[in-house]
């Protein structure tokens, strides 16, 4: 059984996905890599026994996440979006150290990389149960946590397609599990025209934010993206 199950949900981003996979294969930890495809047929993946290819049959991004978790064999789940990458080969090792020291959930700092050529900017934010009731300052591509949390808290919420990650982070924190920030810029978040936070999704995001707030009794929340914290 591998220590980590690295999960990459993907949908029609072959060039980005190839770079994401390379960044995982560089890791110096014990892992399996699950690529969960929700789009067109994938281009051939690297010939590496640690890689498993799963087909989500276009059931959507949250279904892909839950499918990946259900198929994971590792003790720890690590997320990487298909358009992001890990810039440091020790990302999983750092998370492992924090988890073995008593954390149940870790999140790493990162950098924002802009498609328009704007210089990279650091993303370094802390988070706890109180702050997560106001803002999501956790990068999903920098998150690692014990697989058992899903046994306790359930899957990602399919009714919150834009905020299922925030919902999950808040559920973990409110359940009293220890969160640990890793203050190392291990994650590259690409900002480009096809992000889930693109302007053409504004109305849907507002409605989903209201549903998220109602679920947790949070009151009015301000619509933001991670770039708003730079």
MDAnalysis code that builds the backbone (N, CA, C; Angstrom):
import MDAnalysis as mda
import numpy as np

u = mda.Universe.empty(690, n_residues=230, atom_resindex=np.repeat(np.arange(230), 3), trajectory=True)
u.add_TopologyAttr("name", ["N", "CA", "C"] * 230)
u.add_TopologyAttr("resid", np.arange(1, 231))
u.add_TopologyAttr("resname", ["UNK", "UNK", "UNK", "UNK", "UNK", "UNK", "UNK", "UNK", "UNK", "UNK", "UNK", "UNK", "UNK", "UNK", "UNK", "UNK", "UNK", "UNK", "UNK", "UNK", "UNK", "UNK", "UNK", "UNK", "UNK", "UNK", "UNK", "UNK", "UNK", "UNK", "UNK", "UNK", "UNK", "UNK", "UNK", "UNK", "UNK", "UNK", "UNK", "UNK", "UNK", "UNK", "UNK", "UNK", "UNK", "UNK", "UNK", "UNK", "UNK", "UNK", "UNK", "UNK", "UNK", "UNK", "UNK", "UNK", "UNK", "UNK", "UNK", "UNK", "UNK", "UNK", "UNK", "UNK", "UNK", "UNK", "UNK", "UNK", "UNK", "UNK", "UNK", "UNK", "UNK", "UNK", "UNK", "UNK", "UNK", "UNK", "UNK", "UNK", "UNK", "UNK", "UNK", "UNK", "UNK", "UNK", "UNK", "UNK", "UNK", "UNK", "UNK", "UNK", "UNK", "UNK", "UNK", "UNK", "UNK", "UNK", "UNK", "UNK", "UNK", "UNK", "UNK", "UNK", "UNK", "UNK", "UNK", "UNK", "UNK", "UNK", "UNK", "UNK", "UNK", "UNK", "UNK", "UNK", "UNK", "UNK", "UNK", "UNK", "UNK", "UNK", "UNK", "UNK", "UNK", "UNK", "UNK", "UNK", "UNK", "UNK", "UNK", "UNK", "UNK", "UNK", "UNK", "UNK", "UNK", "UNK", "UNK", "UNK", "UNK", "UNK", "UNK", "UNK", "UNK", "UNK", "UNK", "UNK", "UNK", "UNK", "UNK", "UNK", "UNK", "UNK", "UNK", "UNK", "UNK", "UNK", "UNK", "UNK", "UNK", "UNK", "UNK", "UNK", "UNK", "UNK", "UNK", "UNK", "UNK", "UNK", "UNK", "UNK", "UNK", "UNK", "UNK", "UNK", "UNK", "UNK", "UNK", "UNK", "UNK", "UNK", "UNK", "UNK", "UNK", "UNK", "UNK", "UNK", "UNK", "UNK", "UNK", "UNK", "UNK", "UNK", "UNK", "UNK", "UNK", "UNK", "UNK", "UNK", "UNK", "UNK", "UNK", "UNK", "UNK", "UNK", "UNK", "UNK", "UNK", "UNK", "UNK", "UNK", "UNK", "UNK", "UNK", "UNK", "UNK", "UNK", "UNK", "UNK", "UNK", "UNK", "UNK", "UNK", "UNK", "UNK", "UNK", "UNK", "UNK", "UNK"])
u.atoms.positions = np.array([
    [0.845, -1.205, 0.000],
    [0.000, 0.000, 0.000],
    [0.877, 1.250, 0.000],
    [0.670, 2.167, -0.941],
    [1.470, 3.398, -0.956],
    [1.084, 4.318, 0.199],
    [2.009, 5.141, 0.599],
    [1.715, 6.128, 1.641],
    [0.745, 7.180, 1.116],
    [0.970, 7.689, -0.109],
    [0.152, 8.742, -0.693],
    [-0.604, 8.236, -1.913],
    [-1.837, 8.690, -2.055],
    [-2.565, 8.615, -3.319],
    [-2.688, 10.033, -3.844],
    [-1.976, 10.328, -4.913],
    [-2.041, 11.639, -5.553],
    [-3.151, 11.592, -6.594],
    [-4.107, 12.502, -6.486],
    [-5.264, 12.496, -7.369],
    [-5.257, 13.730, -8.262],
    [-5.306, 13.511, -9.579],
    [-5.404, 14.595, -10.557],
    [-6.673, 14.404, -11.371],
    [-7.757, 15.121, -11.055],
    [-8.916, 15.120, -11.959],
    [-8.564, 15.962, -13.185],
    [-8.978, 15.524, -14.370],
    [-8.587, 16.259, -15.566],
    [-9.713, 16.289, -16.586],
    [-9.749, 17.383, -17.356],
    [-10.738, 17.531, -18.414],
    [-10.170, 18.414, -19.521],
    [-9.651, 17.781, -20.571],
    [-9.272, 18.468, -21.812],
    [-8.210, 19.543, -21.626],
    [-7.173, 19.231, -20.846],
    [-6.034, 20.132, -20.697],
    [-4.750, 19.316, -20.873],
    [-4.528, 18.721, -22.038],
    [-3.428, 17.761, -22.182],
    [-2.048, 18.336, -21.914],
    [-1.783, 19.569, -22.350],
    [-0.448, 20.136, -22.145],
    [-0.201, 20.409, -20.665],
    [-1.177, 21.033, -19.996],
    [-1.046, 21.276, -18.565],
    [-0.917, 19.958, -17.802],
    [-1.756, 18.983, -18.160],
    [-1.738, 17.707, -17.461],
    [-0.366, 17.048, -17.550],
    [0.247, 17.097, -18.712],
    [1.562, 16.474, -18.874],
    [2.575, 17.079, -17.906],
    [2.528, 18.400, -17.735],
    [3.456, 19.056, -16.802],
    [3.116, 18.705, -15.360],
    [1.830, 18.623, -15.043],
    [1.432, 18.253, -13.687],
    [1.951, 16.857, -13.344],
    [1.797, 15.920, -14.278],
    [2.251, 14.553, -14.034],
    [3.754, 14.505, -13.816],
    [4.515, 15.224, -14.628],
    [5.971, 15.257, -14.456],
    [6.321, 15.746, -13.054],
    [5.613, 16.759, -12.559],
    [5.926, 17.303, -11.240],
    [5.623, 16.302, -10.130],
    [4.645, 15.420, -10.355],
    [4.357, 14.366, -9.377],
    [5.429, 13.281, -9.425],
    [5.810, 12.869, -10.601],
    [6.787, 11.792, -10.743],
    [8.148, 12.171, -10.179],
    [8.398, 13.451, -9.984],
    [9.651, 13.923, -9.375],
    [9.656, 13.784, -7.857],
    [8.514, 13.529, -7.253],
    [8.428, 13.507, -5.792],
    [9.258, 12.370, -5.191],
    [9.847, 12.653, -4.030],
    [10.725, 11.676, -3.385],
    [10.005, 10.899, -2.293],
    [8.676, 10.786, -2.388],
    [7.877, 10.048, -1.415],
    [7.295, 8.794, -2.057],
    [6.685, 7.950, -1.224],
    [6.036, 6.725, -1.688],
    [4.604, 7.070, -2.095],
    [4.279, 6.919, -3.384],
    [2.959, 7.355, -3.850],
    [2.472, 6.500, -5.013],
    [1.157, 6.557, -5.216],
    [0.520, 6.172, -6.467],
    [-0.103, 7.443, -7.042],
    [-0.252, 7.490, -8.354],
    [-0.857, 8.646, -9.022],
    [-2.091, 8.183, -9.771],
    [-3.243, 8.743, -9.420],
    [-4.498, 8.444, -10.101],
    [-4.883, 9.635, -10.965],
    [-4.972, 9.430, -12.265],
    [-5.426, 10.450, -13.203],
    [-6.869, 10.120, -13.542],
    [-7.801, 10.994, -13.108],
    [-9.225, 10.735, -13.278],
    [-9.733, 11.595, -14.422],
    [-9.996, 10.968, -15.565],
    [-10.361, 11.713, -16.762],
    [-11.866, 11.936, -16.845],
    [-12.265, 13.201, -17.051],
    [-13.676, 13.543, -17.192],
    [-13.963, 14.189, -18.543],
    [-13.018, 14.049, -19.492],
    [-13.188, 14.708, -20.782],
    [-12.932, 13.781, -21.948],
    [-12.357, 14.346, -23.005],
    [-12.023, 13.573, -24.193],
    [-10.971, 12.515, -23.860],
    [-10.801, 11.513, -24.735],
    [-9.790, 10.485, -24.459],
    [-8.420, 11.098, -24.190],
    [-7.743, 10.531, -23.200],
    [-6.435, 11.039, -22.817],
    [-5.376, 10.641, -23.836],
    [-4.380, 11.514, -23.972],
    [-3.179, 11.122, -24.673],
    [-2.449, 10.086, -23.817],
    [-1.596, 9.265, -24.420],
    [-0.899, 8.237, -23.641],
    [-0.176, 8.834, -22.435],
    [-0.330, 8.180, -21.297],
    [0.330, 8.613, -20.075],
    [1.721, 7.993, -20.002],
    [2.624, 8.580, -19.211],
    [3.956, 7.987, -19.074],
    [3.878, 6.530, -18.626],
    [4.792, 5.727, -19.104],
    [4.842, 4.310, -18.741],
    [5.496, 4.186, -17.371],
    [4.697, 4.286, -16.345],
    [5.179, 4.245, -14.971],
    [4.175, 3.438, -14.157],
    [4.633, 2.430, -13.461],
    [3.739, 1.527, -12.735],
    [2.983, 2.215, -11.615],
    [3.420, 3.393, -11.223],
    [2.727, 4.114, -10.145],
    [1.484, 4.842, -10.639],
    [1.293, 4.948, -11.960],
    [0.180, 5.707, -12.530],
    [-1.001, 4.785, -12.798],
    [-2.182, 5.226, -12.386],
    [-3.424, 4.534, -12.703],
    [-4.354, 5.520, -13.414],
    [-4.963, 5.065, -14.497],
    [-5.861, 5.889, -15.305],
    [-7.294, 5.457, -15.021],
    [-8.128, 6.401, -14.578],
    [-9.539, 6.137, -14.303],
    [-10.394, 6.980, -15.228],
    [-11.506, 6.433, -15.710],
    [-12.440, 7.168, -16.560],
    [-13.695, 7.509, -15.751],
    [-14.013, 8.803, -15.692],
    [-15.162, 9.279, -14.918],
    [-16.427, 9.402, -15.760],
    [-16.337, 9.130, -17.066],
    [-17.511, 9.119, -17.969],
    [-18.268, 10.439, -17.961],
    [-17.522, 11.541, -17.890],
    [-18.109, 12.886, -17.988],
    [-19.211, 13.122, -16.949],
    [-19.000, 12.635, -15.748],
    [-19.979, 12.851, -14.684],
    [-19.751, 14.154, -13.931],
    [-18.692, 14.891, -14.277],
    [-18.450, 16.179, -13.653],
    [-17.273, 16.157, -12.693],
    [-16.818, 17.376, -12.357],
    [-15.580, 17.529, -11.587],
    [-15.683, 16.956, -10.176],
    [-16.806, 17.165, -9.499],
    [-16.914, 16.678, -8.123],
    [-17.061, 15.168, -8.105],
    [-17.796, 14.621, -9.064],
    [-17.874, 13.163, -9.175],
    [-16.487, 12.575, -9.432],
    [-15.671, 13.271, -10.219],
    [-14.314, 12.796, -10.481],
    [-13.491, 12.772, -9.196],
    [-13.645, 13.799, -8.381],
    [-12.913, 13.828, -7.098],
    [-13.356, 12.666, -6.208],
    [-14.650, 12.473, -6.098],
    [-15.140, 11.401, -5.229],
    [-14.771, 10.023, -5.768],
    [-14.772, 9.863, -7.076],
    [-14.356, 8.604, -7.688],
    [-12.892, 8.323, -7.363],
    [-12.068, 9.351, -7.478],
    [-10.657, 9.187, -7.166],
    [-10.434, 8.765, -5.725],
    [-11.145, 9.417, -4.801],
    [-11.021, 9.062, -3.383],
    [-11.448, 7.608, -3.165],
    [-12.545, 7.212, -3.792],
    [-13.055, 5.842, -3.620],
    [-12.062, 4.795, -4.124],
    [-11.289, 5.136, -5.138],
    [-10.352, 4.184, -5.735],
    [-8.952, 4.272, -5.133],
    [-8.711, 5.257, -4.285],
    [-7.383, 5.465, -3.711],
    [-7.007, 4.326, -2.769],
    [-5.750, 3.916, -2.823],
    [-5.258, 2.849, -1.958],
    [-4.321, 3.365, -0.882],
    [-3.930, 4.625, -0.972],
    [-2.970, 5.168, -0.024],
    [-3.590, 5.570, 1.301],
    [-2.735, 5.802, 2.274],
    [-3.176, 6.273, 3.591],
    [-3.484, 7.760, 3.580],
    [-2.881, 8.485, 2.641],
    [-3.002, 9.937, 2.575],
    [-3.437, 10.341, 1.171],
    [-4.398, 11.259, 1.112],
    [-4.846, 11.840, -0.154],
    [-4.080, 13.129, -0.410],
    [-3.573, 13.296, -1.615],
    [-2.925, 14.540, -2.038],
    [-3.569, 14.994, -3.335],
    [-3.983, 16.258, -3.394],
    [-4.672, 16.780, -4.581],
    [-3.743, 17.622, -5.436],
    [-3.937, 17.512, -6.749],
    [-3.271, 18.400, -7.703],
    [-4.215, 18.610, -8.864],
    [-4.654, 19.848, -9.079],
    [-5.484, 20.143, -10.247],
    [-4.651, 19.993, -11.519],
    [-5.318, 19.673, -12.621],
    [-4.579, 19.353, -13.844],
    [-3.854, 20.539, -14.450],
    [-4.261, 21.767, -14.096],
    [-3.574, 22.938, -14.645],
    [-2.571, 23.540, -13.667],
    [-2.327, 22.872, -12.557],
    [-1.324, 23.310, -11.592],
    [-0.153, 22.332, -11.601],
    [0.869, 22.617, -10.803],
    [1.992, 21.689, -10.680],
    [2.713, 21.939, -9.366],
    [3.525, 20.954, -8.974],
    [4.360, 21.091, -7.779],
    [5.763, 21.467, -8.212],
    [6.276, 22.528, -7.654],
    [7.576, 23.042, -8.082],
    [8.723, 22.452, -7.283],
    [8.425, 21.682, -6.243],
    [9.450, 21.162, -5.353],
    [9.299, 19.651, -5.214],
    [10.373, 18.924, -5.358],
    [10.325, 17.465, -5.278],
    [10.062, 16.951, -3.875],
    [10.120, 17.836, -2.874],
    [9.923, 17.425, -1.484],
    [8.531, 17.786, -0.955],
    [7.621, 18.177, -1.828],
    [6.286, 18.593, -1.372],
    [5.621, 17.500, -0.533],
    [5.569, 16.288, -1.028],
    [4.909, 15.218, -0.287],
    [5.686, 14.839, 0.970],
    [6.989, 14.909, 0.904],
    [7.803, 14.581, 2.076],
    [7.539, 15.566, 3.209],
    [7.421, 16.841, 2.881],
    [7.108, 17.842, 3.916],
    [5.740, 17.567, 4.540],
    [4.778, 17.254, 3.698],
    [3.453, 16.935, 4.212],
    [3.502, 15.702, 5.106],
    [4.258, 14.703, 4.696],
    [4.357, 13.469, 5.472],
    [4.930, 13.743, 6.852],
    [5.929, 14.590, 6.922],
    [6.525, 14.926, 8.215],
    [5.496, 15.577, 9.142],
    [4.694, 16.496, 8.598],
    [3.683, 17.170, 9.414],
    [2.580, 16.199, 9.838],
    [2.190, 15.308, 8.957],
    [1.148, 14.335, 9.291],
    [1.636, 13.362, 10.364],
    [2.861, 12.908, 10.260],
    [3.406, 11.984, 11.254],
    [3.636, 12.682, 12.593],
    [3.724, 14.013, 12.570],
    [3.893, 14.776, 13.805],
    [2.558, 15.103, 14.479],
    [1.442, 14.684, 13.864],
    [0.157, 14.852, 14.528],
    [-0.905, 15.606, 13.773],
    [-0.556, 16.235, 12.647],
    [-1.573, 16.905, 11.843],
    [-2.416, 15.852, 11.113],
    [-3.665, 16.212, 10.807],
    [-4.527, 15.343, 10.000],
    [-4.685, 15.877, 8.593],
    [-4.316, 17.153, 8.400],
    [-4.578, 17.862, 7.142],
    [-3.481, 18.903, 6.991],
    [-2.809, 18.933, 5.845],
    [-1.780, 19.937, 5.604],
    [-2.104, 20.735, 4.345],
    [-1.615, 21.952, 4.313],
    [-1.777, 22.789, 3.117],
    [-0.524, 23.630, 2.950],
    [-0.043, 23.701, 1.723],
    [1.221, 24.365, 1.415],
    [1.006, 25.716, 0.758],
    [1.985, 26.587, 0.936],
    [2.007, 27.855, 0.218],
    [2.292, 27.607, -1.255],
    [2.161, 28.664, -2.049],
    [2.416, 28.519, -3.472],
    [2.722, 29.833, -4.134],
    [2.694, 29.814, -5.455],
    [2.839, 31.026, -6.259],
    [1.754, 31.013, -7.322],
    [1.317, 32.214, -7.694],
    [0.388, 32.379, -8.792],
    [1.189, 32.678, -10.056],
    [0.945, 31.895, -11.102],
    [1.625, 32.088, -12.383],
    [0.592, 32.525, -13.413],
    [0.784, 33.705, -13.990],
    [-0.217, 34.329, -14.844],
    [0.093, 34.102, -16.321],
    [-0.935, 33.718, -17.072],
    [-0.760, 33.445, -18.495],
    [-0.408, 34.693, -19.286],
    [-0.773, 35.877, -18.764],
    [-0.514, 37.118, -19.502],
    [0.902, 37.651, -19.307],
    [1.732, 36.917, -18.583],
    [3.115, 37.330, -18.404],
    [3.375, 38.167, -17.170],
    [2.343, 38.476, -16.393],
    [2.544, 39.176, -15.129],
    [3.504, 38.372, -14.250],
    [4.442, 39.035, -13.566],
    [5.375, 38.279, -12.716],
    [4.648, 37.433, -11.670],
    [5.214, 36.283, -11.371],
    [4.642, 35.406, -10.357],
    [4.509, 36.133, -9.029],
    [3.465, 35.784, -8.303],
    [3.245, 36.368, -6.983],
    [3.054, 35.261, -5.963],
    [3.607, 35.472, -4.777],
    [3.534, 34.474, -3.723],
    [2.137, 34.428, -3.121],
    [1.700, 33.213, -2.781],
    [0.449, 33.007, -2.055],
    [0.815, 32.309, -0.751],
    [0.669, 33.022, 0.348],
    [1.056, 32.500, 1.661],
    [0.019, 32.947, 2.683],
    [-0.927, 32.067, 2.978],
    [-2.030, 32.384, 3.876],
    [-2.216, 31.260, 4.895],
    [-2.554, 31.642, 6.110],
    [-2.887, 30.646, 7.123],
    [-4.377, 30.356, 7.076],
    [-4.827, 29.352, 7.817],
    [-6.247, 29.002, 7.843],
    [-6.547, 28.188, 9.089],
    [-7.736, 28.416, 9.647],
    [-8.255, 27.603, 10.741],
    [-9.772, 27.620, 10.636],
    [-10.451, 27.006, 11.589],
    [-11.908, 26.907, 11.501],
    [-12.562, 28.273, 11.454],
    [-12.045, 29.234, 12.222],
    [-12.648, 30.569, 12.257],
    [-12.432, 31.301, 10.936],
    [-11.215, 31.258, 10.404],
    [-10.947, 31.993, 9.160],
    [-11.661, 31.356, 7.972],
    [-11.805, 30.027, 8.003],
    [-12.466, 29.346, 6.894],
    [-13.967, 29.598, 6.867],
    [-14.502, 30.136, 7.932],
    [-15.901, 30.557, 7.924],
    [-16.086, 31.891, 7.215],
    [-14.978, 32.544, 6.854],
    [-15.027, 33.821, 6.145],
    [-14.471, 33.715, 4.731],
    [-13.336, 33.026, 4.594],
    [-12.636, 32.962, 3.316],
    [-11.958, 31.607, 3.162],
    [-11.794, 31.187, 1.908],
    [-11.023, 29.982, 1.618],
    [-9.609, 30.394, 1.232],
    [-8.686, 30.262, 2.153],
    [-7.301, 30.649, 1.899],
    [-6.405, 29.421, 1.719],
    [-6.998, 28.299, 1.347],
    [-6.254, 27.064, 1.138],
    [-6.263, 26.714, -0.353],
    [-5.084, 26.448, -0.896],
    [-4.947, 26.022, -2.288],
    [-5.165, 24.521, -2.351],
    [-6.190, 24.069, -3.075],
    [-6.501, 22.646, -3.132],
    [-5.318, 21.847, -3.677],
    [-4.525, 22.429, -4.557],
    [-3.386, 21.699, -5.124],
    [-2.221, 21.582, -4.158],
    [-2.358, 22.165, -2.974],
    [-1.342, 22.019, -1.937],
    [-1.830, 21.229, -0.742],
    [-2.975, 20.562, -0.875],
    [-3.619, 19.885, 0.248],
    [-3.261, 18.402, 0.297],
    [-2.945, 17.927, 1.494],
    [-2.772, 16.503, 1.783],
    [-3.489, 16.198, 3.096],
    [-4.124, 15.041, 3.186],
    [-4.801, 14.699, 4.438],
    [-4.989, 13.195, 4.539],
    [-5.246, 12.750, 5.757],
    [-5.443, 11.332, 5.999],
    [-6.718, 10.847, 5.312],
    [-6.607, 9.757, 4.605],
    [-7.746, 9.191, 3.867],
    [-8.939, 8.913, 4.772],
    [-8.695, 8.592, 6.025],
    [-9.763, 8.247, 6.961],
    [-10.746, 9.392, 7.197],
    [-10.358, 10.623, 6.888],
    [-11.276, 11.752, 7.091],
    [-12.529, 11.592, 6.240],
    [-12.404, 10.998, 5.061],
    [-13.596, 10.774, 4.237],
    [-14.497, 9.709, 4.851],
    [-13.925, 8.734, 5.529],
    [-14.746, 7.736, 6.208],
    [-15.587, 8.389, 7.301],
    [-15.017, 9.394, 7.937],
    [-15.716, 10.091, 9.017],
    [-16.681, 11.152, 8.504],
    [-16.244, 11.933, 7.517],
    [-16.974, 13.135, 7.115],
    [-17.707, 13.004, 5.789],
    [-17.490, 11.918, 5.068],
    [-18.184, 11.722, 3.810],
    [-17.429, 12.267, 2.615],
    [-18.061, 12.240, 1.433],
    [-17.411, 12.676, 0.198],
    [-17.505, 14.192, 0.014],
    [-16.949, 14.678, -1.081],
    [-17.149, 16.070, -1.476],
    [-18.615, 16.280, -1.823],
    [-19.112, 17.472, -1.577],
    [-20.526, 17.787, -1.772],
    [-20.780, 18.149, -3.239],
    [-21.499, 17.272, -3.940],
    [-21.769, 17.486, -5.363],
    [-22.694, 18.664, -5.611],
    [-23.395, 19.142, -4.591],
    [-24.269, 20.302, -4.752],
    [-23.508, 21.620, -4.701],
    [-22.202, 21.557, -4.466],
    [-21.378, 22.769, -4.393],
    [-20.215, 22.670, -5.387],
    [-20.503, 22.649, -6.685],
    [-19.447, 22.399, -7.664],
    [-18.323, 23.432, -7.654],
    [-18.619, 24.679, -7.289],
    [-17.578, 25.705, -7.262],
    [-16.891, 25.805, -5.911],
    [-17.507, 25.300, -4.874],
    [-16.974, 25.481, -3.520],
    [-16.875, 24.175, -2.750],
    [-16.812, 23.050, -3.451],
    [-16.699, 21.765, -2.763],
    [-15.393, 21.652, -1.990],
    [-14.324, 22.269, -2.509],
    [-13.058, 22.223, -1.773],
    [-13.152, 23.054, -0.496],
    [-13.690, 24.263, -0.564],
    [-13.860, 25.111, 0.622],
    [-14.761, 24.406, 1.637],
    [-15.844, 23.834, 1.158],
    [-16.746, 23.097, 2.020],
    [-16.006, 21.974, 2.746],
    [-15.156, 21.245, 2.029],
    [-14.406, 20.151, 2.629],
    [-13.423, 20.661, 3.674],
    [-12.698, 21.716, 3.345],
    [-11.736, 22.277, 4.299],
    [-12.445, 22.700, 5.586],
    [-13.588, 23.355, 5.443],
    [-14.320, 23.826, 6.615],
    [-14.859, 22.649, 7.429],
    [-15.357, 21.639, 6.758],
    [-15.866, 20.458, 7.472],
    [-14.759, 19.787, 8.281],
    [-13.585, 19.668, 7.699],
    [-12.460, 19.058, 8.414],
    [-12.090, 19.893, 9.631],
    [-11.987, 21.204, 9.433],
    [-11.585, 22.080, 10.536],
    [-12.626, 22.096, 11.643],
    [-13.895, 22.186, 11.298],
    [-14.948, 22.234, 12.313],
    [-15.104, 20.909, 13.056],
    [-14.643, 19.824, 12.452],
    [-14.687, 18.530, 13.142],
    [-13.564, 18.400, 14.173],
    [-12.710, 19.402, 14.241],
    [-11.665, 19.426, 15.257],
    [-10.350, 18.800, 14.845],
    [-10.191, 18.499, 13.569],
    [-8.937, 17.904, 13.118],
    [-7.861, 18.981, 12.976],
    [-6.660, 18.605, 13.291],
    [-5.556, 19.566, 13.273],
    [-5.113, 19.875, 11.854],
    [-5.146, 21.150, 11.495],
    [-4.647, 21.634, 10.212],
    [-3.240, 22.177, 10.408],
    [-2.352, 21.911, 9.463],
    [-0.984, 22.407, 9.546],
    [-0.598, 23.072, 8.231],
    [-0.220, 24.327, 8.317],
    [0.275, 25.033, 7.143],
    [1.738, 24.707, 6.942],
    [2.127, 24.430, 5.708],
    [3.525, 24.224, 5.340],
    [3.983, 25.476, 4.608],
    [4.790, 26.263, 5.268],
    [5.180, 27.574, 4.744],
    [6.325, 27.442, 3.742],
    [6.052, 26.707, 2.680],
    [7.002, 26.519, 1.596],
    [6.224, 26.655, 0.290],
    [6.694, 27.484, -0.645],
    [5.933, 27.736, -1.885],
    [6.041, 26.578, -2.867],
    [5.417, 25.459, -2.511],
    [5.576, 24.226, -3.273],
    [4.682, 24.145, -4.509],
    [3.623, 24.949, -4.551],
    [2.571, 24.774, -5.549],
    [2.558, 25.935, -6.541],
    [2.452, 25.629, -7.816],
    [2.263, 26.646, -8.857],
    [0.800, 26.607, -9.287],
    [0.095, 27.722, -9.075],
    [-1.292, 27.867, -9.492],
    [-1.311, 28.693, -10.772],
    [-1.776, 28.112, -11.838],
    [-1.810, 28.842, -13.114],
    [-3.111, 29.636, -13.216],
    [-2.991, 30.905, -13.548],
    [-4.143, 31.776, -13.766],
    [-4.281, 31.998, -15.271],
    [-5.377, 31.497, -15.825],
    [-5.552, 31.541, -17.279],
    [-7.040, 31.649, -17.599],
    [-7.384, 31.722, -18.848],
    [-8.757, 31.996, -19.262],
    [-9.736, 30.871, -19.038],
    [-9.242, 29.663, -18.710],
    [-10.135, 28.522, -18.533],
    [-10.223, 28.067, -17.078],
    [-9.805, 28.911, -16.144],
    [-9.991, 28.582, -14.734],
    [-11.472, 28.499, -14.399],
    [-11.797, 27.761, -13.356],
    [-13.191, 27.663, -12.915],
    [-13.733, 28.992, -12.430],
    [-12.838, 29.938, -12.123],
    [-13.256, 31.256, -11.644],
    [-13.279, 32.292, -12.763],
    [-13.317, 31.853, -14.015],
    [-13.395, 32.784, -15.141],
    [-14.671, 33.615, -15.059],
    [-14.663, 34.775, -15.723],
    [-15.757, 35.740, -15.575],
    [-17.103, 35.195, -16.048],
    [-17.106, 34.262, -16.996],
    [-18.385, 33.758, -17.510],
    [-19.085, 32.818, -16.532],
    [-18.438, 32.515, -15.410],
    [-19.064, 31.671, -14.382],
    [-19.561, 32.491, -13.196],
    [-19.547, 33.814, -13.324],
    [-19.817, 34.682, -12.174],
    [-21.176, 34.409, -11.538],
    [-22.233, 34.351, -12.338],
    [-23.578, 34.155, -11.780],
    [-23.687, 32.802, -11.074],
    [-23.141, 31.771, -11.689],
    [-23.203, 30.443, -11.078],
    [-22.406, 30.398, -9.781],
    [-21.276, 31.076, -9.743],
    [-20.472, 31.107, -8.526],
    [-21.198, 31.842, -7.408],
    [-21.869, 32.942, -7.745],
    [-22.621, 33.676, -6.715],
    [-23.705, 32.795, -6.106],
    [-24.442, 32.076, -6.953],
    [-25.504, 31.207, -6.460],
    [-24.929, 30.078, -5.609],
    [-23.799, 29.525, -6.037],
    [-23.191, 28.436, -5.289],
    [-22.614, 28.918, -3.963],
    [-22.085, 30.145, -3.948],
    [-21.577, 30.713, -2.700],
    [-22.709, 30.894, -1.695],
    [-23.862, 31.339, -2.169],
    [-25.024, 31.490, -1.294],
    [-25.457, 30.139, -0.724],
    [-25.415, 29.100, -1.549],
    [-25.781, 27.756, -1.077],
    [-24.775, 27.253, -0.047],
    [-23.509, 27.508, -0.280],
    [-22.467, 27.124, 0.673],
    [-22.670, 27.836, 2.008],
    [-22.929, 29.141, 1.944],
    [-23.153, 29.917, 3.163],
    [-24.359, 29.397, 3.936],
    [-25.437, 29.102, 3.237],
    [-26.644, 28.604, 3.896],
    [-26.379, 27.248, 4.548],
    [-25.629, 26.388, 3.895],
    [-25.324, 25.062, 4.448],
    [-24.642, 25.167, 5.795],
    [-23.735, 26.122, 5.929],
    [-22.926, 26.228, 7.142],
    [-23.371, 27.361, 8.076],
    [-24.442, 28.079, 7.714],
    [-24.920, 29.167, 8.559],
    [-23.921, 30.297, 8.701],
    [-23.319, 30.707, 7.612],
    [-22.223, 31.675, 7.660],
    [-22.652, 33.114, 7.454],
    [-23.840, 33.360, 6.953],
    [-24.238, 34.728, 6.655],
    [-23.637, 35.203, 5.348],
    [-23.716, 36.511, 5.057],
    [-23.218, 37.033, 3.775],
    [-21.715, 36.804, 3.607],
    [-21.323, 36.351, 2.425],
    [-19.918, 36.144, 2.098],
    [-19.582, 36.928, 0.842],
    [-18.347, 37.417, 0.769],
    [-17.888, 38.163, -0.397],
    [-17.287, 37.213, -1.420],
    [-17.736, 37.337, -2.654],
    [-17.212, 36.507, -3.737],
    [-15.765, 36.898, -4.022],
    [-14.858, 35.939, -3.935],
    [-13.437, 36.196, -4.151],
    [-12.810, 35.051, -4.935],
    [-11.618, 35.314, -5.440],
    [-10.766, 34.261, -5.963],
    [-9.471, 34.282, -5.137],
    [-8.634, 33.279, -5.299],
    [-7.377, 33.270, -4.547],
    [-6.508, 34.457, -4.917],
    [-6.650, 34.956, -6.131],
    [-5.841, 36.111, -6.540],
    [-6.176, 37.354, -5.741],
    [-7.359, 37.412, -5.143],
    [-7.754, 38.570, -4.332],
    [-6.968, 38.660, -3.031],
    [-6.245, 37.596, -2.663],
    [-5.467, 37.619, -1.420],
    [-4.013, 38.007, -1.643],
    [-3.647, 38.299, -2.886],
    [-2.260, 38.653, -3.170],
    [-1.947, 40.061, -2.709],
])
